[in-house]
């Protein structure tokens, strides 16, 4: 992961998924450099409500309003994107930013994607290349369930900008304003949710509050990462991780600097791990043998935050029906 957070400066805006649109998101810290230490949320403890618990007739006001803007183009309102003529043109439908596009508006989009935990190797350089296309496509996959007009094209069109305008955190913040996963899988609390299709890993604290979001790389078509509830079985430090890489692949750096071995919740061995990588440029893709790769900075945070026995939910999308409010376990 090329953009990182400072232990002392990081701030994240992570409200519960169903927070009213008018309520300002709780802040964690400002963006900076280095992911050595996870930030902590300072909000009232308690489980996050599931989006499924919302009555079918109830639609978040901000989402409904933004969807209606599809018929009445307006410039962005998120301060990240205001005052940028390039984005005003995108919002009006006058242009689409695709391969070869460049400018300050595109740089603002790249910065927002990084702060939302999407992989963007090379950082916010203001140029639309393959890594920007990948980050936009992963965001579009995430946003499509809330914004049906968003398509996974890898380009920045008016529909994608409207979704980013609604979901991106305020300037100087990390995280996301809504459409977050629950910290419960089939009624059981989890510490991590891995969303395969959008290539993001969500880390929760023991109270169910979101700590941070990290980009990941997951299983290739021939060796997919399997969905379901898993638990941390073993934690490996850097020496043990490098020894495993040398033994299994003749490459001591292939697993990065930390590894967390996962088993299924019923105790069966899964053959999958959370680990680092020596190929950060491949984050955001399906390339592994089933393991879930992260940047070495991010996997240090995960390794330090998690304990043996902690649960990890692997789902296709953040709106997976298994994620929801806690309920009695038989």
Secondary structure, 3 states (H helix, E strand, C coil): CCCECCCCCCCEEECCCCCCCCCCCCECCECECCCCCCCCCCCCCCCCCCHHHCCCCCCCHHHHHHHHCCCCCCCCCCCCCCCCHHHHHHHHCCCCECCCCECHHHHHHHHHHHHCCCCCCCCCCCECCHHHHHHHHHHHHHHCCCCCCCCCCCCECHHHHHHHHHHCCCCCEEEECCCCCCCEECCEECCEEEECCCCEEEEECCCCCEEEEEECEEECHHHCCCCEEEEEEEEECHHHHHHHHHHHHCCCCCCCCCEEEEEECCCCEEEEEEECCCCHHHCCCEEECCCEECCHHHHHHHHHHCCCCCEEEEECCCCCCCECCCCCCC
